[in-house]
Amino acid sequence: LILNIMKKYFLAIVFTLTILHLKAQDSLFAGKVNFKFIKPSIEGNVWKPKSYNSELQFNSSESIFFYNKFAMLNGEKEETVLTPQGFGIRALDADIEGYQFYRNFNNEEIFIRIPQKKPLEPVSIEDNWLEINWKIKKGERKILGYSCQRAIGEFRGRIYEVWFTKEIPISSGPWKLFGLPGLILEAKDSKNQIKFIATDVCYPCASDVE
């Protein structure tokens, strides 16, 4: 138990120092992409799709994807949910820093920060580095002015179809999707339960982005 607690705080410190290191570098991020992130959310005993504002910041060696930051929620800190007893109010799993997925390509490291409902403290964990076996398929389309190609890959039991652009030669993407010869601008799983849709691209950006 003591070792688990020590590991938890060690990871939290490592993650915090990593993020502070990123913010200290004026030219860290080559660009950013805003995404509409859709995933299932439980309301009572029913799973329903829920949309989140999210953002990916990246360069050639690092990326960070985040959502559920207070600044992205238009001031909302609570949500209405349907329970067996009727409608109720619950706090969002959000805070000033939000969910964060940090990837370091040079060291093959992934750190995840998960906000918690008060009074619980945020949790920081280290995830496994898993390569995705992508198959590039026929098909081209434009997304926000960028020429994109289609690819299919499996990640942790889900099949994803993604659209990526070689015009942004960064092997990154939203959430934990990565590993193609260009930035992923759109993705969905085969069940249409999880979707990432780029709504705005800044590349190259003149300076780091908050």
C-alpha positions as CSV (number, residue, x, y, z in Angstrom):
1,L,0.0,0.0,0.0
2,I,2.8,2.4,0.9
3,L,4.6,1.6,-2.3
4,N,1.5,2.3,-4.3
5,I,0.9,5.7,-2.6
6,M,4.6,6.6,-3.2
7,K,4.3,5.6,-6.8
8,K,1.1,7.7,-7.2
9,Y,2.8,10.8,-5.8
10,F,6.0,10.2,-7.8
11,L,4.0,10.0,-11.1
12,A,2.1,13.2,-10.1
13,I,5.4,15.0,-9.5
14,V,6.9,13.7,-12.8
15,F,3.8,14.7,-14.8
16,T,3.6,18.2,-13.2
17,L,7.3,18.8,-13.9
18,T,6.9,17.6,-17.4
19,I,4.0,20.0,-18.1
20,L,5.9,22.9,-16.5
21,H,8.9,22.1,-18.6
22,L,6.7,22.2,-21.7
23,K,5.2,25.5,-20.8
24,A,8.6,27.0,-20.2
25,Q,9.7,26.5,-23.8
26,D,8.5,29.3,-26.0
27,S,8.9,27.4,-29.2
28,L,7.7,24.0,-28.0
29,F,4.5,23.6,-30.0
30,A,4.7,23.6,-33.8
31,G,1.0,23.7,-33.9
32,K,-2.4,22.9,-32.4
33,V,-5.7,21.4,-33.4
34,N,-9.1,21.9,-31.8
35,F,-11.3,18.8,-31.9
36,K,-14.9,18.0,-31.3
37,F,-14.6,14.9,-29.2
38,I,-17.6,12.6,-28.9
39,K,-17.8,9.6,-26.6
40,P,-20.5,7.7,-24.6
41,S,-21.6,9.1,-21.3
42,I,-23.8,7.4,-18.7
43,E,-27.0,9.1,-17.8
44,G,-28.8,7.1,-15.2
45,N,-28.7,3.6,-16.8
46,V,-28.5,4.8,-20.3
47,W,-25.4,5.4,-22.4
48,K,-25.7,8.5,-24.6
49,P,-23.2,10.3,-26.8
50,K,-21.6,13.5,-25.3
51,S,-19.6,16.1,-27.0
52,Y,-16.5,17.7,-25.5
53,N,-14.2,20.6,-26.7
54,S,-10.7,19.3,-26.9
55,E,-7.3,20.4,-28.1
56,L,-4.1,18.8,-29.3
57,Q,-0.8,20.6,-29.1
58,F,2.3,19.1,-30.8
59,N,5.7,19.2,-32.2
60,S,7.9,16.6,-33.8
61,S,8.8,14.9,-30.5
62,E,6.0,15.6,-28.0
63,S,2.3,16.1,-27.9
64,I,-0.4,16.8,-25.4
65,F,-4.1,16.3,-25.8
66,F,-6.6,17.6,-23.3
67,Y,-10.3,18.2,-22.6
68,N,-12.6,19.0,-19.7
69,K,-10.7,22.1,-18.7
70,F,-12.8,24.7,-17.1
71,A,-11.8,27.2,-19.8
72,M,-13.4,24.8,-22.4
73,L,-16.7,24.4,-20.6
74,N,-18.1,27.9,-20.9
75,G,-18.2,28.3,-17.1
76,E,-20.1,25.0,-16.6
77,K,-19.0,22.9,-13.6
78,E,-22.1,20.8,-13.2
79,E,-24.3,18.7,-15.5
80,T,-27.9,17.5,-15.4
81,V,-28.2,13.7,-15.4
82,L,-31.1,11.3,-15.5
83,T,-31.2,8.9,-12.6
84,P,-33.7,6.2,-11.6
85,Q,-35.1,8.7,-9.1
86,G,-35.4,11.5,-11.8
87,F,-33.2,14.3,-13.0
88,G,-30.3,15.4,-10.8
89,I,-27.2,17.5,-10.7
90,R,-23.6,16.2,-10.5
91,A,-20.2,17.8,-10.7
92,L,-18.2,17.4,-13.8
93,D,-15.0,15.4,-13.9
94,A,-13.1,18.6,-14.7
95,D,-10.8,21.2,-13.3
96,I,-8.5,24.1,-14.4
97,E,-6.0,21.7,-16.1
98,G,-8.5,19.0,-17.3
99,Y,-7.8,15.5,-18.7
100,Q,-4.3,15.4,-20.2
101,F,-2.6,12.8,-22.4
102,Y,1.1,13.6,-22.8
103,R,3.2,11.6,-25.2
104,N,7.0,11.8,-25.6
105,F,8.1,10.1,-28.8
106,N,11.8,10.2,-28.0
107,N,11.5,8.4,-24.7
108,E,8.4,6.4,-25.6
109,E,6.6,7.7,-22.5
110,I,2.9,8.4,-22.0
111,F,1.5,10.2,-18.9
112,I,-2.2,10.7,-18.2
113,R,-3.7,13.2,-15.8
114,I,-7.3,12.5,-14.7
115,P,-9.3,15.2,-12.8
116,Q,-11.6,14.0,-10.0
117,K,-14.7,15.3,-8.4
118,K,-14.0,17.3,-5.3
119,P,-12.8,16.6,-2.6
120,L,-10.7,13.9,-4.5
121,E,-7.3,15.0,-5.9
122,P,-6.4,14.5,-9.6
123,V,-4.7,11.2,-10.5
124,S,-1.6,10.9,-12.7
125,I,-0.7,7.6,-14.2
126,E,1.9,6.2,-16.7
127,D,0.4,4.3,-19.6
128,N,2.0,1.6,-21.8
129,W,3.4,2.5,-25.1
130,L,1.5,0.5,-27.7
131,E,2.1,0.8,-31.5
132,I,-0.9,0.7,-33.7
133,N,-0.8,-1.5,-36.8
134,W,-2.3,0.9,-39.4
135,K,-3.3,-0.1,-42.9
136,I,-3.4,2.9,-45.3
137,K,-6.5,2.5,-47.6
138,K,-7.7,4.1,-50.8
139,G,-9.6,7.3,-50.5
140,E,-8.8,11.0,-50.2
141,R,-10.7,14.0,-48.9
142,K,-10.1,17.6,-47.8
143,I,-10.4,18.5,-44.1
144,L,-10.1,22.2,-43.2
145,G,-8.2,22.7,-46.5
146,Y,-5.7,19.8,-45.9
147,S,-5.5,16.8,-48.3
148,C,-6.1,13.7,-46.2
149,Q,-5.7,10.0,-46.6
150,R,-7.7,7.2,-44.9
151,A,-6.2,4.5,-42.6
152,I,-7.7,1.7,-40.5
153,G,-6.1,0.4,-37.3
154,E,-6.9,-1.6,-34.1
155,F,-6.2,-0.2,-30.7
156,R,-7.2,-2.0,-27.4
157,G,-10.1,-3.9,-28.9
158,R,-11.5,-1.1,-31.1
159,I,-11.2,-0.6,-34.8
160,Y,-10.5,3.0,-35.8
161,E,-10.9,4.7,-39.2
162,V,-8.8,7.9,-39.4
163,W,-8.0,10.6,-41.8
164,F,-4.5,12.0,-41.7
165,T,-2.6,14.6,-43.7
166,K,1.0,14.5,-44.8
167,E,0.9,18.2,-45.2
168,I,1.5,18.3,-41.4
169,P,4.3,15.7,-41.2
170,I,3.8,15.0,-37.5
171,S,3.1,11.4,-36.3
172,S,0.5,12.4,-33.8
173,G,-3.2,12.7,-33.3
174,P,-6.0,13.1,-30.8
175,W,-6.1,11.1,-27.6
176,K,-3.9,8.0,-27.9
177,L,-4.0,7.7,-31.7
178,F,-0.7,8.2,-33.4
179,G,1.8,6.5,-35.7
180,L,0.9,7.6,-39.2
181,P,3.1,9.6,-41.6
182,G,1.0,12.7,-40.9
183,L,-1.2,14.4,-38.4
184,I,-4.6,12.7,-37.7
185,L,-7.5,15.2,-38.2
186,E,-10.5,13.0,-37.9
187,A,-11.1,9.6,-36.3
188,K,-14.0,7.3,-35.4
189,D,-14.4,3.8,-34.1
190,S,-16.3,1.1,-36.0
191,K,-19.3,1.4,-33.7
192,N,-19.6,5.2,-34.1
193,Q,-19.3,5.6,-30.4
194,I,-16.0,7.5,-30.3
195,K,-15.3,10.4,-32.7
196,F,-12.7,13.1,-33.1
197,I,-13.5,15.8,-35.6
198,A,-11.0,18.7,-36.2
199,T,-12.7,22.1,-36.1
200,D,-9.6,24.4,-36.3
201,V,-5.9,24.0,-37.2
202,C,-3.0,26.3,-36.3
203,Y,0.2,25.1,-38.1
204,P,2.8,26.4,-37.9
205,C,2.1,28.5,-34.8
206,A,4.3,31.4,-34.1
207,S,4.7,30.6,-30.4
208,D,3.5,28.1,-27.7
209,V,-0.2,27.9,-27.0
210,E,-1.8,28.1,-23.6
